[in-house]
């Protein structure tokens, strides 16, 4: 049974109205298509028609977007993200029971350039675990925010003087390539492997600030091989793409954690590029460390993907093919 609910905003300027609705009302049309509802807008009033659950979600989405129009431009991506935050489930059904749980601001992080908020229950659990535990693991498919949230947490810890530096680490492993066959000096060889880490830093700090912090040795971005023999105190360590570590490399990294340090390990065990027959250090440590206190594991699912809808569908298709 369909119901109609009216949303009215007081003192709604034409500029904010246009921002919320988008060009030719494209933002409203996207909400309609995703939630299978109907939205009629006139001045500062929005009438939403649909079943009880989807109307409730639409109300919260529109209210949230209205708040964002005060200081930022709303685009298709922002609408898509807010929709996911408010309870889009794996089977494309919606449950009002999960709405508040999936939009928890308790663990939000304010970086110099933007506010980072957990998008969904697993992201919220992940951020809480990073704050609480000395060693945290984020395991799951691409696009679930594992690395991005870890970098945001590291920036927050550095700005709050909880650590003295950030160390971002990746194994230099790619399918069909070897560092020795790439052109350039050592820096030019390893930069392509570390580029996703730089992208997250630039997004939250800006390129000038990142360059300054790197020059001051407050941020270090390095391949995993450079970690051997070091003892890292009062640092925030992030090991990304950890599915491509060997058992020995993972042990080496985890034993670098010094006094006053925290570490986050992220990876996707469905995308392992190690030579055939070699076991992933991420899979191995998840098996042997799961019972240790102060070590947390957060497992992300395809429905946690916050990229384009196609990414979620592609991941599901590969999972289905592998299960047959």
C-alpha positions in Angstrom: 0.0 0.0 0.0 1.4 3.4 -1.1 1.5 6.4 1.1 2.3 10.1 0.4 4.5 12.2 2.7 5.2 15.9 2.3 8.6 17.4 3.2 8.6 21.2 3.7 11.8 23.3 4.2 11.5 26.7 5.8 13.5 29.6 4.3 14.5 27.5 1.3 16.4 29.7 -1.2 16.1 29.1 -5.0 19.9 28.5 -5.1 19.7 25.7 -2.6 16.6 24.3 -4.2 18.3 24.1 -7.6 21.4 22.5 -5.9 19.3 19.8 -4.3 17.2 18.9 -7.3 20.0 19.0 -9.8 19.9 20.1 -13.5 16.6 19.1 -14.9 15.8 17.5 -11.6 18.3 14.8 -12.3 19.0 14.2 -8.6 15.4 13.7 -7.8 15.0 11.3 -10.8 17.9 9.3 -9.5 16.3 9.0 -6.1 13.0 8.0 -7.7 14.6 5.3 -9.9 16.6 3.8 -7.0 13.8 3.7 -4.5 10.9 3.1 -6.9 9.0 6.1 -5.7 7.5 9.3 -7.1 8.6 12.8 -6.1 6.7 16.0 -6.9 8.5 19.2 -6.0 7.1 22.7 -5.8 9.1 25.6 -4.3 10.1 24.4 -0.8 7.8 21.4 -0.8 8.4 17.8 -1.8 5.7 15.2 -2.0 7.0 11.6 -1.9 4.8 8.7 -2.8 5.7 5.0 -2.4 5.5 2.2 0.2 6.2 3.0 3.8 9.8 1.8 3.9 11.0 3.6 0.7 9.2 6.8 1.6 10.9 6.8 4.9 14.3 6.4 3.3 13.5 9.1 0.7 12.6 11.5 3.5 16.0 10.9 5.2 17.9 11.2 1.9 16.3 14.5 0.9 16.7 15.9 4.4 20.4 14.9 4.4 21.0 16.4 0.9 19.2 19.6 2.0 21.8 19.9 4.9 24.6 19.5 2.4 23.4 22.2 0.1 24.4 24.8 2.7 28.1 24.5 2.0 28.6 22.2 -1.0 27.3 21.4 -4.5 25.3 18.2 -4.8 26.1 15.9 -7.7 25.1 12.5 -8.9 27.8 10.8 -7.0 26.8 12.5 -3.7 23.2 11.4 -4.2 24.3 7.9 -4.9 26.4 7.8 -1.7 23.6 9.1 0.5 21.2 6.5 -0.9 23.7 3.8 0.0 24.2 5.2 3.5 20.5 5.0 4.1 20.0 1.3 3.8 20.3 0.0 0.2 20.6 -3.8 0.8 22.1 -6.6 -1.3 18.8 -7.8 -2.6 17.8 -4.3 -3.6 15.1 -4.2 -0.9 15.0 -1.7 1.9 14.7 -2.1 5.6 13.8 0.8 7.8 15.3 -1.1 10.8 18.8 -0.6 9.4 18.5 3.1 8.5 19.9 4.6 11.6 22.5 1.9 12.1 23.8 2.6 8.6 24.2 6.3 9.1 26.2 6.7 12.4 28.1 10.0 12.7 29.9 8.9 15.9 33.1 7.9 14.0 33.1 10.7 11.5 36.6 12.2 10.7 37.2 15.8 9.8 40.3 16.1 7.6 41.6 19.5 6.4 39.8 19.3 3.1 36.7 17.2 3.8 34.5 15.4 6.3 34.8 11.6 6.2 31.7 9.7 7.4 31.2 6.0 7.6 28.8 4.7 4.9 27.0 1.8 6.3 27.3 -0.5 9.3 30.6 -2.3 8.3 32.4 1.0 7.7 31.2 2.3 11.0 32.4 -0.9 12.7 35.7 -0.7 10.9 36.4 2.9 12.0 35.5 2.1 15.6 37.9 -0.9 15.5 40.7 1.3 14.2 40.2 3.7 17.1 40.0 1.0 19.7 42.5 -1.7 18.7 46.3 -1.5 18.1 46.0 -3.7 15.0 43.0 -3.8 12.7 42.2 -5.7 9.5 39.8 -4.6 6.8 39.2 -7.5 4.3 36.8 -7.3 1.4 36.2 -6.3 -2.2 37.4 -3.2 -4.0 35.4 0.0 -3.5 34.4 -0.6 0.1 36.5 2.2 1.5 39.1 0.0 3.4 42.2 2.1 2.4 40.4 5.4 2.3 39.1 5.2 5.8 42.4 3.9 7.1 44.2 6.9 5.6 41.6 9.3 7.1 42.1 7.7 10.5 45.9 8.1 10.2 45.6 11.8 9.3 43.3 12.3 12.3 45.8 10.5 14.6 48.7 12.7 13.3 46.7 15.9 13.7 45.7 14.9 17.3 49.3 14.2 18.2 48.5 10.6 18.9 51.3 9.5 16.6 54.5 11.2 15.3 54.2 10.0 11.7 52.2 8.0 9.1 53.8 5.2 7.2 51.9 3.9 4.2 53.1 0.5 2.8 52.3 -1.6 -0.2 53.8 -4.8 -1.6 55.3 -4.2 -5.1 53.5 -7.1 -6.7 51.7 -6.9 -10.0 50.5 -9.6 -12.4 53.0 -10.1 -15.2 55.4 -7.3 -14.2 58.5 -6.9 -12.1 60.1 -3.8 -10.7 63.3 -4.5 -12.4 61.7 -4.4 -15.8 60.1 -0.9 -15.3 62.0 2.2 -16.6 63.4 4.9 -14.4 65.1 5.2 -11.0 63.9 3.6 -7.8 61.4 6.3 -7.0 59.9 6.1 -10.5 59.8 2.3 -10.3 57.8 2.2 -7.1 55.5 5.2 -7.5 52.9 3.4 -9.7 52.4 0.8 -7.0 51.9 3.5 -4.3 49.8 5.9 -6.4 46.4 4.9 -4.7 47.9 5.9 -1.3 48.9 9.3 -2.7 45.5 9.8 -4.2 43.8 9.3 -0.8 46.2 11.7 0.8 45.7 14.4 -1.9 42.0 14.1 -1.5 42.0 14.8 2.2 45.0 17.1 2.6 45.8 18.7 -0.8 48.9 18.1 -2.8 50.9 21.0 -1.2 50.3 19.8 2.3 51.1 16.2 1.4 54.4 17.3 -0.2 55.3 19.4 2.9 54.6 16.5 5.3 56.6 14.1 3.2 59.5 16.5 3.1 59.3 16.7 6.9 59.2 12.9 7.2 55.8 13.0 8.9 54.4 10.9 6.1 56.3 8.1 4.5 55.1 6.1 1.5 57.2 3.0 0.8 57.1 -0.5 -0.7 56.9 -3.3 1.8 60.5 -4.5 1.2 61.8 -1.2 2.8 60.3 -2.2 6.1 62.7 -5.0 6.9 64.9 -4.4 10.0 63.0 -1.3 11.2 61.2 -0.8 14.5 58.5 1.8 14.2 57.4 3.6 17.4 54.7 6.2 17.7 53.6 5.6 14.1 50.4 4.9 12.3 51.1 2.1 9.8 48.9 1.1 6.9 49.6 -2.0 4.8 47.5 -1.9 1.7 46.9 -4.7 -0.8 48.0 -7.1 1.9 46.6 -10.1 -0.1 49.8 -9.9 -2.1 52.1 -10.4 0.8 53.7 -13.8 1.5 53.5 -15.3 5.0 57.0 -14.2 5.7 56.4 -10.7 4.5 53.3 -10.4 6.6 55.1 -11.6 9.7 57.9 -9.1 9.0 55.4 -6.2 8.7 53.4 -7.1 11.8 56.6 -7.4 13.9 57.6 -3.8 12.9 54.9 -2.4 15.2 56.6 -0.5 18.0 55.5 1.2 21.2 52.7 3.8 20.8 52.0 2.6 17.3 48.8 1.5 15.5 48.5 -0.6 12.4 45.8 -1.2 9.8 46.0 -4.0 7.2 43.7 -4.0 4.2 43.2 -6.4 1.3 40.9 -8.3 -1.0 41.6 -12.1 -0.9 39.8 -12.5 -4.2 42.5 -10.6 -6.1 45.8 -12.3 -5.2 48.6 -11.7 -7.7 51.2 -13.9 -6.0 52.8 -16.8 -8.0 50.7 -19.9 -8.2 51.0 -22.1 -5.2 52.2 -19.4 -2.8 49.8 -18.7 0.1 48.7 -15.2 0.9 50.0 -13.8 4.1 46.7 -12.1 4.6 44.7 -15.3 4.5 47.2 -17.0 6.8 47.3 -14.3 9.5 43.5 -14.1 9.5 43.4 -17.7 10.4 46.0 -17.6 13.2 45.4 -14.2 14.8 41.6 -14.1 15.0 41.5 -15.1 18.7 44.0 -12.5 19.9 42.7 -9.5 21.9 43.3 -6.0 20.6 43.3 -7.4 17.0 40.1 -6.8 15.1 38.9 -8.1 11.7 36.2 -6.3 9.7 34.9 -8.2 6.7 33.2 -6.2 3.9 30.6 -7.5 1.5 29.6 -6.6 -2.1 26.7 -4.5 -0.7 29.3 -2.3 1.1 30.7 -1.1 -2.3 30.4 2.7 -2.5 31.5 3.1 -6.2 29.3 2.8 -9.3 26.4 0.3 -9.1 28.2 -1.7 -11.8 31.1 -2.4 -9.5 28.8 -4.1 -7.0 27.2 -6.2 -9.8 30.5 -7.2 -11.3 31.8 -8.4 -7.9 28.6 -10.4 -7.4 29.0 -11.9 -10.9 32.6 -13.1 -10.1 31.6 -14.5 -6.7 28.7 -16.4 -8.3 31.0 -17.8 -11.1 33.6 -18.9 -8.5 31.0 -20.6 -6.4 29.8 -22.8 -9.3 
